[in-house]
Amino acid sequence: MPCRSIAERQGKAHTDQMSANERLTANALPIEQLAEFVPGALFRYRVFADGTDRIEHMSCGCVDIWETSATELLEDFSTMWAMVDPRDVEGLAESVVQAGRQMVDWSHQWRIVTPSGVRKWLHGVGRPMAQGDGSILWHSFILDVTNNQQARESLRTSEQRFRELIDGIPNVAVQGYDADLVCRYWNQASERLYGYTSQEAVGTSLLDLIIPPAMHPDVRVATSRMLLQNEAIPAGELVLQRKDGSAVPVYSSHVLLQREDHAKEFFCIDYDLTERQSAEGIRLQLQSQLRESQKMEALGTLAGGVAHDFNNIVAAILGNVDLALDDVPEDSPARTSLHEIRKAGRRARDLVQQILAFSRRQDSTREPTCLRTIVAETHLMLRATLPSDLSLEVHMDQTMPAVMANATQIQQVVLNLATNALQAVQGKPGASVQIRLEQIDQPEVVFEHEGLQALPVPGPWPGIGVSLKVIDNGSGIARDMLGRVFEPFFTTKAIGSGTGLG
């Protein structure tokens, strides 16, 4: 009974096995027929142990790919190789050989030219399997991917065109950063603006590239809100940092990108404002010069009118002094005072002429002038009005060459400087003012400040010159006032205290 049961079971198993084989055989034809509905070409390819090969099955999709029927390819499949683009023959053959040698799955792309001249991109996949007779049987599938490849090529061309466009804009620096603030793109304008090459910048943190340390906290907060909450960073003017540490003004805007299946990234678009700010500075300077010119023109008109009236008064004073001198005896002490009055009147007359020259934009007359005489006369004038608690010292070299100058203007300069210095130190313990007149061998810059320029020496330095200085130990001029020291009639003094430097 058990033996019969085993036999029955074996018989039943054999029957089941035969049924499975029969079903597999019966279904083989429909499966191959089903392959005819699959886009592309499905085929079996066998390589025998002696090196010969053949195609054992080819689906009808081969017509769409190679413009050749399955029957023709089964008879002679060398036409498939003949259509391969010469640039791809070696690579295609090598990929097949390597996959068959290592018995690994095969995948490759190549180009063909069909008999009608159509160029196509093909993508093939396959699996080699060793057979008992020593042959290798390939099951392969080849698909026309021309449209996909053209789309990729179009995308690649578009990206390349975009990169060339961005790199070609000379003054717009574009950088791309990932969600960790690491640089992923750096165009040529960024190289010129910030000093880093693309190789140096890509892979480096934004904070370590162009953000000054003082801005790090604000940048972290702003970029975090943009990346996490899609909160836009307002465009505006910033002062960023170059590779050498110098500051660079830019107008910066930011764009957040979110592509499907990609992490967020953002781009910084920076426009260099250096030239613009320089041009703006020049514009403001020209505006200031225009205002000063208009002011000087108005002052000249006013000064001209005042000078004419003042000249009449001075003429009356000088005329009466001359009459008084005629009436006063030669030995009268009053003659000394009258001579001083006449001398002061003549200086006033010369000053009037100077004001008139200013109002008419005339050049003053220069002639050889002895500065020792001018300084000595100015000292006498100042000493008469000097308070007892102030000290005015005059130091002059014994030998002094004459200089080409206008004596009235030089005396007015010394008088104004010394008067201003005396008023600046008045009431200060140990107050002292010095007038120094020295012969020098080389020119020297005795005053330098931003916004004020020393007058250039005209022509070669002759080797001998004169230095005239007025020195005091007062508090000096406030920095915000230095730019106006040469402005006519500008003063910070109270009303009735004079006009400072004039």
C-alpha positions, 0 to 999 in steps of 0.5 A, a space after each residue: 500500500 505505501 509503495 503504491 501510494 509512492 508510485 501514485 505520487 510519483 506518477 502524479 508528480 510526473 503528470 504535473 511536471 509534464 503539464 507544466 512543461 506543456 503549459 510553458 511550451 504552449 505559452 511560449 508563442 504568445 509571449 513572443 507574440 506579446 513582445 511584438 507590442 513592446 516599443 523597441 526591439 527584443 531579441 535573443 543573440 547567441 555566441 557559440 564556443 567557437 566564436 560564431 554568433 547568430 540572432 535567434 529571435 528578433 521582434 518586429 520593432 526592429 523595423 522602426 529602429 533600423 528600417 530593416 525587417 526581422 527576417 533580414 536581420 536574422 539572415 545577416 545582422 552585420 547591417 546593424 553594425 554597419 549603421 553604428 556611428 563611426 565615433 561609437 563603434 569601438 565603445 559599443 563593441 568594448 561594452 559588449 565584450 566586457 559584459 560577456 567576459 564578466 557575465 554582468 548586465 549590459 547597458 550602453 548608448 550609441 548613435 546610428 545612421 539609418 539607410 534613409 539618413 536618419 540619425 538616432 540615439 539608441 539605448 540597449 540593455 541585456 543579460 548574458 547567460 552561460 549555456 550547457 553547450 558552452 555558448 552564451 545566450 543574450 536576452 537584449 532590448 534596444 530602444 530608440 531614445 532620440 527624443 530623450 537624448 535630444 531633450 537632454 542635449 537641448 537642456 544641456 545647451 540651454 544650461 550652457 547658454 545660461 552659464 555663458 550669458 551669466 558669465 558674460 555680464 561684466 558687472 553682475 556677480 552671481 553666486 549659487 548656494 545650497 541650504 547649508 550656505 555652501 557655494 555651488 556656483 560662482 560666475 566670472 563677475 564674482 571672481 573679478 568683484 570679490 577676488 576668489 576664483 571659482 575653484 576657491 569659492 565653490 565648496 566654501 561657506 558664504 560666511 567665509 567668502 564675502 560676509 564681514 564678521 559683523 554681519 554673520 548673525 543677521 545673514 544666518 537669520 535672514 537665510 534661515 527664514 528664506 530657506 525654512 519659511 520662504 521669507 524673501 530677503 529684501 534687495 538693497 545696498 550692502 557693504 560686503 568683503 573682498 578676498 583681501 579684506 577690503 570693503 566693496 559696496 554692492 546692490 544685492 538681491 536674492 532668488 530662492 529656487 525649489 526644483 522637484 526632487 532637489 533640495 532648496 538653493 538660492 542665488 545672490 545677484 550682486 551689482 558693484 556700486 563702486 563706480 556709481 558711488 564714485 560718480 555720485 561723489 563727483 556729482 555731489 562735489 560738482 554741486 558743491 562747487 556750483 553752490 560755492 561759485 554762486 555764493 562767491 559771485 553773490 559775495 563778489 557783487 556785494 563786496 564790490 558795492 561795499 568797497 566803492 562806498 568804503 573807498 569814498 570813506 578812506 579817501 576822505 580820511 587820507 585827504 584830511 590826514 594830509 591837510 592835518 599834516 600840513 597844519 601841524 608843525 614839524 616838531 609836533 608829537 601829533 605828526 607820528 600819530 598822523 603818519 600812522 593814520 595815513 599808513 593805516 588808511 593806505 592799507 585800507 585803500 589797498 584792501 579796497 582794491 583787493 576787494 574790488 579785484 575779488 569782485 571782478 575776478 581779477 588777478 592781483 599784482 605780484 612783485 618782489 616783496 620783503 616779508 620781514 618788513 610785512 611781519 614787523 609792521 603786523 607785529 607793531 599793529 597787533 602789539 598795540 591791541 594785545 592783552 597783557 596776559 597774551 604773549 606774541 613772539 616773532 622769530 625771523 631769520 636775519 637773511 631773507 630773500 624777497 618773494 614774488 607776492 602781493 604785499 597787501 594780501 600777505 599782510 592781510 593773511 598774517 594779520 588774520 591768522 595772528 588775530 584769529 590765533 590770539 583770540 583762540 588762546 585768549 583766557 587760556 593759562 600759558 597762552 602763546 602765539 608765534 610768528 615764524 619767518 624762516 629761510 628753507 631749502 626744500 618745500 614742506 607740507 605743513 598741513 594735511 587733511 582729507 578734503 584739503 590739498 596743498 597748492 603745488 609748487 609751480 615749476 622746479 623748486 629753485 633751492 631757496 624758499 621762505 616759510 611763514 608760520 603762525 603757531 598757537 597752543 589753542 584747541 585747534 579747528 574742529 574736524 568738521 570745520 576743516 573743509 571750510 577754512 578757506 571759505 570767504 567770510 566763514 566764521 564760527 565766532 559770535 557776532 561782533 567778534 570778527 570773521 576769523 580767517 577772513 
